[in-house]
């Protein structure tokens, strides 16, 4: 039954792909790709809401707000949802309000305890993605470790050219001009890893206060388009 839900979901994607991402002639025949690049969201897009990942993530965020930021318990659920709606992520909203916390610690707490075992490979979705001729890139507000874990569990690691994630949009010191390639085990920050580690250590106190760049802000999408080096008119 679980696999059937994935299969039905994948078939729906096939229809969306055929109708939306291809040019058609007067007789209704496909004549070629309409877009050159596809930016894919990750959570609740490549897998169904029924996995429980979303609910567990929200629970972990609320616990972090309560235990680490000492926000009044009665205010946490409403505040969590309101900040998500206004800023794109609750994390971005908390930073905007002046709360200081380490980005890596937040992600480790929120994503480190998720029930990833509920995710299962979907061969139909995998074959569909591999059949698409366009460049395919993950664009997520989540951190790199979470994105890689999800893709690995779904069996989709080699279906995407790269990942634009939290670390890509919010590097420790300087804006990134690259994507995190899926065959690279590190979050790149330019230059050698020894220097990057030193930079991250030096910037830890700064990053705890810095505003968060994320989607659906215009700046977040502009950064993703620039990083991916794609034509926005031919990207969806």
N, C-alpha and C positions, 0 to 999 in steps of 0.2 A: 504493500500500500504506500509506503514511504517513497519507494522508487517510482511508483506511478505518478505521484504528485510532481516529482522532478520531470518526468517524461511529458506530462501534460503542459507543464510550464515551458519546456523546451520547444514543444510543437507551436505554442503561441508565439514564441520568439521567432521561429521560422517564418510564420506568416507576417509578423511585423517587419522582419528583415526584407522579405521579398517585396512587400508593398511600399516600404519607406526608403530603402537604401539602394534601389535599382531604378534606372531610367527605363521608361516603357515607350514603345513606338505606338503608332495609331491603331495597330491590330492587337495591342496588349502584350506584345512580346518584350521580354527583358533585353535591353540593348547595352547594358554596362552599369558599372558602379556610379551612383549619384554622388557619393561622398568618398573622400580619400582617407579619412581618419575617424575612428569611433572612440569616444571617451566613455568608459563604462564606470558607473558607480559600483561599489562593492557590496556593502551590507544591505540585506533585504532586497537585493537586485539579482545577484548571481545565486542566491539561495532563498527559500521561502521564509516568511515570518514565523511559520510554525516550528522552526528549529529551536526557538526560545533564546537565541543569541541576543536579539534586541532587548527583550525583557530583562535578561541577566545583566546586560550592559548598563541599562538605566538604573537597576538596583545597585550596581557597584558604584556608579557615579553619585547616587544619593548617599550611599554609605561614606564615600570619600568626603563629600560636603559636610556631613554630620561629624565624622570622626576627626578629620584633619583640618577642616576650615572652621569647625565649631559653629556652624550655622544652626539656628533654632530648628529643632526637628519638625515642628508644625509647618515651617516655611519651606522646607527642602523640596517636597514634590512639586509644588506650584512654581517655585523659583527655578527648578531644574527644567521644567517644560517651557516656561516663559523665556528663559535665556536661550534655549535651543531654537525657539521660533524667531527670536529677534536677531540673534548673532550667528546662526548656522550650527553652532555646537554649544553645549553648556559650558565647556571649557573656555571657549572664546568669550562667552558672556561673563564668566567669573573673572577672567583677566581684565576685561573692560571695566568691571566694577572695582578693580583694585586689589583683588585677592592675589596673594603671592604664594606660589608653590612650584615645585620642580616638574617640568613637563614629563620627563622620563618616569618619575615616581607616579604621576597621575596615570599615565598610560599603563604602567605595570600593574597598578591597582585595579584599574577599570577593565583592562583586557586580559590580564594575567590569570584571571580566575573564571574565564568564560567556558561554557560547556561545548568546546570545539568537537567533542566526540559525537555530537548530534549531526554534524555535517557529513555528508556521504558523497562519494564521486558520482557524477552524472555524465555518463558516456555520450548521451544524446546531445546535451548542451556542449560538451567538449567538441564533438564532431561538427556541430553547427558553427561554433566559433572558428575552428580551424578551416572551415570551408569559406569563410568570409574573406574576400581579397583585400579589404582595407587594413590599414594599420590599426591595431587595437591596443588601447592604453587604459590602465586602471587609474581613475582619478577619485581619490578618497580623502576624507578628512582624518581618517584613522592613522595610527603610526605604522611604520614599515613592518614591524614584527607581527602585528595583527594581520595586515594585508597578506603577508607571505604565508602565515598559518592558515588563513581561510582558503587561499588559492591551492595550497598543498592538500588540504583536506578534501577539496572539491575535485582534485586531479586536473587543475587548469593552469598549472605553473607555466607551461610552455605555450599557452594560448595568447599571451599578451607580450607586447614588445617591451613594456616597462611599467613602472608604478610611479605616479605622482601622488605623494602622501604628505603627512604632516611635516616630516623632516625636510622634504623637498621644498615646501612653501615657507617653512620656518627654520632655516638653518641657524646655527649658533651666532654667526657674526655677519656674514654677507649673503645676499641673495644667490640662490643656486641657478645655474644655467644648463642644467642637465636633468635627466630622469634617472631614477634608480633602476638600473637594468636588472631584469629578473635572474640573470646568471651571475650576479655579483652579490656576495653575502654581506656587504657593508653598505651603510648609508653614506654615500659619497658627499664630500663637502669641498672638493677641489684639493689638488695636491696630494701629498703622501699621508698615510694613515697616522703616522707618529705626530705630524704637525696638526692633523685634524683632532686627535685626541687631546692635545694640549689646548687647542682652540676651544673645544667643548668645555674643558675644565675651567678655562679662563672666563668663559661666557656664562657659566652656570647661574651666577647671581643675577646677571642681566636677563637671561631667558626666563627666569622666574617672574619677572615683571613685564616682559615685553608683550604687546598685543599679538593676538593670533590671527594669521591670515588663513582664511578657509572659504569654501563655497557655502552658500550660494552668492557670496558677495561678488560684485563686478570685478574687483581687484583680484579675487581668487581665481576667477575664470580667465582673466587677462594674463595672469602669471602662468597658469597651466598651458594656455595657448602658446605663450612665448617659450616656455620650457620645452614643450613638445615639438616646437618649431613646425607648426602646421598652419595651413590656411584656414582661418575661422569660417570662411564662406563654404568650405568643403569639409567641415568637421561637425559632428553631431554627438 
